[in-house]
Amino acid sequence: ALARHHYWWVPVRLLLRHRMEIAADAGEVDEPVAIIAAERDSVVPVERTEALRSKVKRLVFYRAIAHADHNDLYDRPEFATALSEAASLIKAAGSQRNSSQSLP
């Protein structure tokens, strides 16, 4: 769908052999997930990110970095902060799950 969005004039379905249904696949994941997005992403439009976000079962963190685009997201100081927060929340969610699974 993303390739069709960008290359609407190309028969994408005929050319791409490997389908990547990220939103559908995310619905099958039963682990904590964090999403950090670029608010003005020109490669992965916000609608695609929202489709992914709506399918995630255990979303523990979501942040859209203001004014960021796809190719400058990682250069933003807010990204490093968001990544650190996301990692902490994923670790905490994993720890909570592991401790509850070990109960008799």
Buried (B, 14 or more C-beta within 10 A) or exposed (E): EEEEEEEEEEEBEEEEEEEEEBBEEBEEEEEBBBBBBBBBBEEBBBEBBBBBBEBBEBBBBBBBBEEBBBEEBEEBEBBEEBBEBBEEBBEEBBEEBEEEEEEE
